[in-house]
Amino acid sequence: MPAGTATKVKKRKPSVLKRAKQALVHAERNRSRKTRVRSLIKKLRGALDAKDAAAAETLFRPTLSAIDKAIGNGTLHENTANRTKSRLSVAYNAMRTAKAS
């Protein structure tokens, strides 16, 4: 089902209704967390593409921290998040070494 659509509840038992409500709450929470992480990643990638060392320096640690928190919350899968962190780190370090030389 697409994100944001209500799940159809077939049975009307209290436990089923409670789980359906919880699923909606968790989906909303995960969506906001994922959006926050994605926007930080986009900002960092933009700074790296623009070779803006100062902006990349200020965004790097908070972005990796947000990714780690998303792993801890179960919002992002650990392997996916680690792959993203690795690629961002490689790009960040390449920019720093290019700036230094």
C-alpha positions in Angstrom: 0.0 0.0 0.0 1.2 3.5 -0.7 2.4 5.5 2.2 -0.3 7.5 4.0 -3.2 5.4 3.0 -5.4 3.9 5.7 -5.2 0.2 6.3 -8.4 -1.7 5.9 -9.4 -3.4 9.1 -11.4 -6.6 8.5 -12.0 -7.8 12.1 -13.4 -5.5 14.7 -11.8 -7.0 17.7 -10.2 -4.5 20.1 -6.7 -5.8 19.7 -7.0 -5.5 15.9 -8.3 -2.0 16.1 -5.5 -1.1 18.5 -2.8 -2.5 16.2 -4.3 -0.6 13.3 -4.1 2.6 15.3 -0.5 1.9 16.3 0.4 1.1 12.7 -0.8 4.5 11.7 1.1 6.3 14.5 4.3 4.4 13.8 4.0 5.1 10.0 3.6 8.8 10.7 6.6 8.8 13.1 8.8 6.9 10.7 7.8 9.2 7.8 8.8 12.3 9.7 12.1 10.7 10.8 12.9 9.5 7.3 12.1 13.0 5.8 14.4 14.7 8.3 17.2 12.3 7.5 16.7 12.7 3.7 16.6 16.5 3.9 19.9 16.5 5.9 21.5 14.2 3.4 20.3 16.4 0.5 21.8 19.5 2.1 25.1 17.7 2.8 25.3 16.4 -0.8 24.5 19.9 -2.1 27.3 21.4 0.0 29.7 18.6 -1.3 28.7 19.2 -4.9 29.2 22.9 -4.5 32.6 22.3 -2.9 31.4 24.4 0.1 33.8 23.2 2.8 32.3 25.3 5.6 28.7 24.1 5.0 29.8 20.5 4.6 31.8 20.8 7.8 28.8 22.0 9.8 26.4 19.5 8.2 28.6 16.3 8.3 28.3 15.3 12.0 24.6 16.1 12.5 23.8 14.2 9.3 25.6 11.1 10.4 24.1 11.4 13.9 20.6 11.6 12.4 21.3 8.5 10.3 22.5 6.6 13.4 19.4 7.7 15.3 17.2 6.5 12.5 18.9 3.1 12.7 18.3 3.0 16.5 14.6 3.8 16.0 14.2 1.1 13.4 13.3 3.7 10.8 16.2 2.8 8.5 17.8 -0.6 7.9 21.3 -0.7 9.3 23.0 -1.8 6.1 21.2 0.9 4.0 22.2 3.6 6.5 25.8 2.4 6.8 26.1 2.4 3.0 24.8 5.9 2.8 27.2 7.0 5.6 30.1 5.4 3.8 29.4 7.2 0.6 28.9 10.5 2.3 32.2 10.0 4.2 34.1 9.2 1.0 32.8 12.3 -0.7 33.5 14.5 2.4 37.0 13.2 2.8 37.7 13.6 -0.9 36.6 17.2 -0.7 38.7 17.8 2.3 41.9 16.4 0.7 41.3 18.3 -2.5 40.9 21.5 -0.4 44.1 20.8 1.6 46.2 20.2 -1.5 
